[in-house]
Amino acid sequence: MSPHRDPTVVGVPNFNAAEDAAALRAAMKGLGTDEEAIIAILTTRSNAQRQAIAQAFTHEYGRDIIEDLKSELGGHFEDVIIALMMPPAEYLCRELHHCMDGMGTDETVLVEILCTRTKPEIAEIVDAYERLYNRPLAEHMCSETSGDFRRLLTLIVTSVRKGARDEEAGVDPARAAEAAQQLYDAGEAKWGTDEEIFNKILAHESFAQLRLIFEEYKNIAGRTIEQAIKAEIGGELKDALSAIVECVENAAAWFAQRLRNAMQGAGTEDKTLVRIIASRAEIDLAAIKREYERLYDKTLESDISQGETSGDYKRALLALLGPA
């Protein structure tokens, strides 16, 4: 995951929160709702600008903009707009909470959010989760997952406190060679696989350090770490470790594949579509669009347009994707 950003949404220059708040109030007041105005404003402002609009809205009108939007909008269109209005870490916490709440847990959401983020992003999510739900994220996850998969996710969310996977710390080639050898010894070099070593290294190291480790691994083993994981590890743990590896190599391609899967087959996984497009718009959505076209020979825009999305929901998603 490269540190340079490749967003489709960067905010607007000459931003005026009070003016935007007034325009949004007008769009929701009285009979009918001006969805076009809501899309035009909220899909082009950065999240920081949207937070300023929310404050101005409360200040000017004594109202909560999210509550007003919820009462005026509906369906997946509402989901997109509310996702945009929430601070990013809080939005991802809500998604994590949803996927573990009630009957059964959606492990794919845990993987999508926790295995693809850098340490500083995870630290923010961990703090926000405890603030919002009055319980540690690790504790909630422990009650909803099991086995090596649970151990990996727990390591990811608890190791941020120990300064692990520090993106700023630079890389250490000697340590990378050592870790690569440990991975080789824990997997291909022996009968059966020592998942604990895989978990420890992949959960603790920074993406930059992991990139070096994976290169070293290839030199030692003669095949990629990804090939080794797919051959030796099964189930949810395989998906989680593969997600980390793929995001180290090319996060945009991993998210492009996840979007493609969400739109393939019977029925669109709208929650996934909304979550990825809303949460990556200010990070790397432009890169995701490019990877999508490279992998599937058609644009993300055309797949969304021709898929099962429609109306304001479709217009909002396309607006976030920016110009083709």
Secondary structure, DSSP 8 states (H G I E B T S, - for coil): --SS---S----SS--HHHHHHHHHHHHSSSS--HHHHHHHHTTS-HHHHHHHHHHHHHHHS--HHHHHHHH--HHHHHHHHHHHS-HHHHHHHHHHHHHSSSS--HHHHHHHHSSS-HHHHHHHHHHHHHHHSS-HHHHHHHH--HHHHHHHHHHHHHGGGT-S-GGG---HHHHHHHHHHHHHHTTTSSS--HHHHHHHHHHS-HHHHHHHHHHHHHHHSS-HHHHHHHH--HHHHHHHHHHHHHHHHHHHHHHHHHHHHHSSSS--HHHHHHHHHHHTTTTHHHHHHHHHHHHSS-HHHHHHHTT--HHHHHHHHHHH---
